[in-house]
Amino acid sequence: MRKIVVVDPKEIEWEAVKELPEGAWIKMLSIDEETGAFSALFKFDKRFHEPRHNHPSDHDILILEGKLVDSEGNEVKKGMFFFAPAGEEHGPFDAPDGCIFYAYFNGPAF
């Protein structure tokens, strides 16, 4: 059964994202156990590299700190929004100075 969720992200520990290279962290904010949809904060360490990839679900991200830079030099900076539909290849991305972003996936991410 779905319910209202209220959390303080400062009270949630960062956990390593096992599906990504070392240097990727997550704070799970909410998850729908039936659909796999979730909201989370992600943190990429300084000089983190995320390979080209896709997801089985749509996802949105909003950059809160730092930036992501793709292989063509396009930057997704603080305050900017990024959307990728399910199955759409995106990246690779680099986080030259580290990055924190909010993400919503409408189903499982991996």
C-alpha positions in Angstrom: 0.0 0.0 0.0 1.3 3.4 -1.0 1.6 6.1 1.7 2.8 9.6 2.3 6.6 9.8 3.0 8.4 12.6 4.9 12.1 12.2 5.5 15.0 14.4 6.4 17.8 13.5 4.0 20.4 14.7 6.5 19.4 11.7 8.7 20.0 9.1 6.0 23.5 7.7 5.4 25.0 7.7 2.0 25.3 4.1 0.7 27.5 2.9 -2.2 25.6 2.2 -5.5 26.7 -1.4 -6.2 25.5 -1.2 -9.8 27.8 1.8 -10.6 31.6 2.2 -10.5 33.2 3.1 -7.2 32.5 6.7 -6.1 28.7 6.7 -6.6 26.5 7.1 -3.6 22.7 7.1 -2.9 20.3 8.2 -0.2 17.0 6.4 -0.9 14.1 8.8 -0.1 11.1 6.7 -1.0 10.3 3.6 -3.0 7.1 2.0 -4.3 7.6 -1.7 -3.6 5.0 -2.7 -6.1 6.4 -0.8 -9.1 10.0 -0.2 -8.2 9.6 3.5 -8.7 11.8 5.6 -6.4 13.1 9.0 -5.4 16.7 9.4 -4.2 19.6 11.7 -3.8 22.8 10.6 -5.7 26.3 11.8 -5.1 29.2 11.3 -7.4 32.7 11.8 -6.0 35.1 14.2 -7.6 36.3 12.9 -11.0 33.7 10.2 -11.1 33.0 8.7 -14.5 29.6 7.1 -15.3 29.8 4.9 -18.5 27.2 5.2 -21.3 24.1 3.3 -20.2 20.3 3.1 -20.2 17.6 2.3 -17.7 14.4 0.1 -18.0 12.4 3.1 -16.7 12.1 6.8 -17.4 14.1 9.0 -15.1 14.4 12.7 -14.1 17.4 14.3 -12.4 17.8 17.8 -11.0 21.3 18.9 -10.2 21.7 20.3 -6.7 25.5 20.7 -6.5 28.2 20.5 -9.1 27.7 19.4 -12.7 27.7 16.5 -15.0 29.6 16.8 -18.3 28.9 14.4 -21.3 31.5 13.2 -23.9 30.7 16.2 -26.2 31.3 18.7 -23.4 27.6 19.5 -22.8 27.1 20.4 -19.1 24.2 19.7 -16.8 24.8 22.3 -14.1 23.4 23.2 -10.7 19.7 24.0 -11.0 19.4 22.2 -14.4 17.0 19.4 -15.2 17.7 16.2 -17.3 15.1 13.6 -18.5 15.9 10.3 -20.1 13.1 8.0 -21.4 13.3 4.2 -20.7 15.8 2.4 -22.9 17.4 5.7 -24.2 21.2 5.5 -24.1 22.8 8.5 -22.4 26.2 9.4 -21.1 29.0 8.8 -20.5 29.1 11.5 -17.8 31.9 12.9 -15.8 31.6 14.8 -12.5 34.9 16.8 -12.5 34.2 18.4 -9.2 31.7 15.9 -7.8 28.0 16.2 -8.0 24.8 15.8 -6.0 21.4 15.4 -7.7 17.9 14.4 -7.0 16.5 11.6 -9.2 13.1 10.1 -9.7 12.7 6.8 -11.6 9.2 5.6 -12.5 10.3 2.0 -12.1 13.5 0.0 -11.4 16.7 1.8 -12.3 18.8 -1.3 -13.1 
